[in-house]
């Protein structure tokens, strides 16, 4: 199932944090920027705060 989140809570180096529900460790996300697309992996979940390693 495809989910779209458009609000980034924070960016720290190569880690992006977003608010999301029903996410599992190891899932992949596609990050769209003005420079193109990148893949990121879920590496931390704290309630509804999810950290993605780009």
Phi and psi in degrees as a GROMACS rama.xvg file:
@    title "Ramachandran Plot"
@    xaxis  label "Phi"
@    yaxis  label "Psi"
@TYPE xy
-90.8189  130.761  UNK-2
-122.731  143.405  UNK-3
-119.848  125.664  UNK-4
-121.35  130.332  UNK-5
-115.08  0.540956  UNK-6
-115.35  119.061  UNK-7
-91.868  127.873  UNK-8
-76.684  -42.1345  UNK-9
-160.611  158.7  UNK-10
-130.339  125.766  UNK-11
-134.635  98.4047  UNK-12
66.5916  -120.502  UNK-13
-101.949  18.2647  UNK-14
-112.835  126.32  UNK-15
-111.079  135.462  UNK-16
-114.347  130.322  UNK-17
-131.789  163.993  UNK-18
-97.2088  125.766  UNK-19
-153.848  156.171  UNK-20
-121.831  158.147  UNK-21
57.3866  43.7196  UNK-22
-109.962  147.637  UNK-23
-121.42  153.261  UNK-24
-57.2227  142.183  UNK-25
85.4318  -9.62511  UNK-26
-64.6914  151.762  UNK-27
-102.584  146.221  UNK-28
-127.695  148.517  UNK-29
-102.734  124.214  UNK-30
-102.781  122.152  UNK-31
-102.954  126.362  UNK-32
-131.493  177.948  UNK-33
-67.8279  -15.8017  UNK-34
-90.9214  -8.13151  UNK-35
129.281  -160.436  UNK-36
-109.963  147.03  UNK-37
-136.909  155.047  UNK-38
-96.2695  147.287  UNK-39
-137.66  151.652  UNK-40
-116.546  138.526  UNK-41
-67.7439  121.775  UNK-42
-125.279  -4.03492  UNK-43
-156.552  136.932  UNK-44
-129.881  125.018  UNK-45
-132.616  90.4098  UNK-46
68.4375  -119.862  UNK-47
-100.509  6.19613  UNK-48
-89.5596  123.64  UNK-49
-121.078  128.796  UNK-50
-100.37  132.832  UNK-51
-116.879  127.845  UNK-52
-91.3013  116.475  UNK-53
